[in-house]
Amino acid sequence: MAGDKRILEAARRHRAAAAEEISPAALHRLMMWLSPAYPIGAFAYSSGIEWVVETGDVNNAASLREWLESMLTEGAGINDGIFFSNIHHAVAADDIARLVEIAELAAAFAPTRERWQETTTLGRAFIEVTQAAWPCAALSQLVALWAGPVAYPVAVGAACGCHGIPLAPALRVFLAALCANWVSAGVRLIPLGHTDGQLVLSVLEPAVMASAKRALAASLDDLASATLRADLASARHETQYTRLFRS
């Protein structure tokens, strides 16, 4: 009996590893698409961090880490992960109706005007660049069937699904890149040294992994937010007197 359990557990681990196996070509594309150098303009957005730096809510590495962990686990981060996961599943199942449903909901889910502009502008830029260099049917279908704006996690998740990039590693890298962009904004705004920025990213690693795990198992019914202060920051940034960032 014990031997049978060990065999079953070994088989389960093997299936899990196979599900995350990523080809060299897929890994290359994932690295390119989520690199800070990918020309979608992500560096221009702070997701409201600029306002909380001005108010003093975030003024050092520790407070930046706390703020970003909340955004990642209870706000925009986890919700983007859920949209990413669900659109990837829809593409894999060739469920066109579901593809449009998720795109519509993601575009409507932004809590503020600036957050909406950020996610849809990045989404549009990602589709344009990716379709020029790595075209795929899912993005073409999405643009053809949904006339509205496409949120960034929907665009990236659809591209990953269409190009056969496994969901689990793609989602972890997506959330890590999201955090890296937030930390980059914090480094410039507070300001922090680059080593402090990397230390913040290091401490956020468990939260990235945990959020990815949650998003993998989540449905659209699990979308929620408990980061009212972050949403307020995004709204207040619209009228901030001096601004370096577009959100």
C-alpha positions in Angstrom: 0.0 0.0 0.0 2.7 2.5 0.9 4.6 1.6 -2.3 1.5 2.3 -4.3 1.1 5.7 -2.7 4.7 6.5 -3.5 4.2 5.5 -7.1 1.0 7.6 -7.4 2.7 10.6 -5.8 5.7 10.3 -8.1 3.3 10.1 -11.1 1.5 13.2 -9.9 4.8 15.1 -9.5 5.8 14.0 -13.0 2.5 15.3 -14.5 2.9 18.6 -12.7 6.4 19.0 -14.0 5.3 18.1 -17.5 2.6 20.7 -17.3 5.2 23.4 -16.6 7.8 22.2 -19.1 8.6 25.1 -21.4 10.3 24.8 -24.8 13.4 27.0 -25.6 11.3 29.0 -28.1 8.5 29.6 -25.7 10.9 30.7 -23.0 12.5 33.1 -25.4 9.2 34.7 -26.3 8.1 34.9 -22.6 11.4 36.7 -21.7 11.1 39.1 -24.6 7.4 39.9 -24.0 7.8 40.6 -20.3 11.2 42.4 -20.5 11.2 46.0 -19.4 12.6 46.7 -22.9 9.5 45.4 -24.7 8.2 48.6 -26.4 4.8 49.0 -24.8 5.6 52.0 -22.6 5.1 50.3 -19.2 7.8 52.5 -17.6 5.5 55.5 -17.9 3.0 54.1 -15.4 3.2 53.9 -11.6 -0.3 52.5 -10.8 -0.9 55.4 -8.3 2.4 54.9 -6.4 3.4 58.5 -7.3 0.6 59.8 -5.2 1.3 57.7 -2.2 5.0 58.8 -2.3 3.8 62.4 -2.3 1.5 61.8 0.7 4.3 60.0 2.6 2.4 56.7 2.8 5.4 55.2 1.0 8.8 56.7 1.8 11.3 53.9 2.1 12.0 50.3 1.0 9.9 48.8 3.9 6.8 50.8 3.2 7.2 50.2 -0.5 7.3 46.5 0.1 4.2 46.6 2.3 2.3 48.7 -0.2 3.2 46.5 -3.2 2.5 43.2 -1.3 -1.1 44.5 -0.7 -1.5 45.5 -4.3 -0.2 42.1 -5.5 -2.2 39.8 -3.1 -5.4 41.8 -2.5 -5.8 44.2 -5.4 -4.7 44.8 -9.0 -2.0 42.2 -9.0 -4.2 39.1 -8.1 -7.0 40.3 -10.3 -4.7 40.7 -13.3 -3.4 37.2 -12.5 -7.0 35.8 -12.6 -7.7 37.5 -15.9 -4.5 36.1 -17.3 -5.2 32.6 -16.1 -8.8 32.5 -17.4 -8.0 34.0 -20.8 -5.2 31.4 -21.2 -7.7 28.6 -20.5 -10.1 30.1 -23.0 -7.5 30.2 -25.7 -6.4 26.6 -24.9 -10.0 25.4 -25.2 -10.7 27.5 -28.3 -13.6 29.0 -26.5 -14.3 32.2 -28.6 -17.3 33.2 -26.6 -15.4 33.0 -23.4 -12.5 34.9 -24.9 -14.8 37.9 -25.6 -16.5 37.6 -22.3 -13.2 37.9 -20.4 -12.0 40.7 -22.5 -15.1 42.7 -21.9 -15.1 42.1 -18.1 -11.4 43.0 -17.8 -11.9 46.3 -19.6 -14.8 47.2 -17.3 -13.1 46.1 -14.1 -10.6 49.0 -13.8 -11.6 51.0 -10.7 -10.4 54.4 -12.0 -10.0 56.3 -15.2 -6.2 56.2 -15.0 -6.1 52.5 -14.2 -8.3 51.9 -17.2 -6.1 54.0 -19.4 -3.0 52.2 -18.1 -4.2 48.6 -18.6 -5.9 49.2 -22.0 -3.0 51.3 -23.4 -0.5 48.7 -22.5 -2.9 46.0 -23.9 -3.2 47.8 -27.2 0.5 48.3 -27.5 1.3 44.7 -26.6 -1.1 43.4 -29.3 0.3 45.7 -31.9 4.0 44.9 -31.2 3.3 41.1 -30.7 1.2 40.8 -33.8 3.9 42.4 -35.9 6.7 40.2 -34.6 5.0 37.0 -33.3 1.5 36.9 -34.8 -1.1 34.4 -33.5 -4.7 33.5 -34.2 -6.0 34.2 -30.7 -5.0 37.8 -30.8 -6.4 38.2 -34.3 -9.7 36.7 -33.2 -9.8 38.8 -30.1 -9.4 42.0 -32.1 -11.8 40.9 -34.7 -14.6 39.8 -32.3 -14.2 42.4 -29.5 -14.3 46.0 -30.7 -13.6 47.4 -27.3 -10.2 48.0 -25.5 -8.2 45.0 -24.4 -6.7 44.9 -20.9 -3.0 44.1 -20.6 -3.3 40.8 -18.7 -5.8 39.6 -21.3 -3.5 40.5 -24.2 -0.5 38.8 -22.7 -2.4 35.7 -21.5 -4.0 35.2 -24.9 -0.6 35.4 -26.6 0.9 32.9 -24.2 -2.0 30.5 -24.7 -1.8 30.8 -28.4 1.9 30.2 -28.6 1.8 27.2 -26.3 3.6 28.8 -23.4 2.5 26.8 -20.3 0.2 28.7 -17.9 2.0 28.2 -14.6 5.4 29.6 -15.5 3.9 32.3 -17.7 1.7 33.5 -14.9 4.6 33.6 -12.4 6.7 35.6 -14.8 3.9 38.0 -15.6 3.3 38.8 -11.9 7.0 39.1 -11.3 7.3 41.6 -14.2 4.3 43.5 -12.8 6.1 43.8 -9.5 9.3 44.8 -11.1 7.6 47.7 -12.9 6.1 48.9 -9.7 9.4 48.7 -7.9 11.1 50.5 -10.7 8.6 53.4 -10.2 9.2 53.4 -6.5 13.0 53.5 -7.0 12.7 56.6 -9.1 10.1 58.3 -7.0 11.2 57.8 -3.3 14.0 57.6 -4.5 15.8 54.3 -3.6 19.1 52.8 -4.6 18.9 50.0 -7.1 20.1 47.5 -4.5 17.2 48.4 -2.3 14.9 47.9 -5.2 16.2 44.4 -5.8 15.9 43.7 -2.1 12.2 44.7 -2.2 11.8 42.3 -5.2 13.5 39.5 -3.3 11.2 39.9 -0.3 8.1 40.0 -2.6 9.0 36.7 -4.2 6.9 34.5 -1.9 3.9 36.8 -2.5 4.4 36.5 -6.2 4.5 32.7 -6.0 1.4 32.6 -3.7 -0.6 34.9 -5.9 0.2 32.9 -9.0 -0.9 29.7 -7.2 -4.2 31.4 -6.2 -4.8 32.8 -9.7 -4.2 29.4 -11.3 -7.1 27.9 -9.4 -9.4 31.0 -9.5 -12.5 31.7 -11.6 -13.8 35.1 -12.6 -16.1 34.8 -9.6 -13.0 35.2 -7.4 -12.3 38.7 -8.7 -12.2 41.1 -5.7 -10.2 43.9 -4.2 -9.4 45.0 -0.6 -7.0 47.8 -1.5 -9.3 50.9 -1.3 -6.3 53.1 -0.5 -4.5 52.0 -3.7 -7.7 52.7 -5.7 -8.0 56.1 -4.1 -4.3 56.8 -4.9 -5.0 56.1 -8.6 -8.0 58.4 -8.6 -6.1 61.2 -6.7 -3.2 60.9 -9.1 -5.5 62.3 -11.9 -5.3 65.7 -10.2 -1.9 65.6 -8.7 -0.1 68.9 -9.2 3.2 67.6 -10.4 3.5 64.2 -12.1 6.3 62.2 -13.7 4.0 59.2 -14.5 0.8 58.8 -16.5 -0.9 56.9 -13.6 
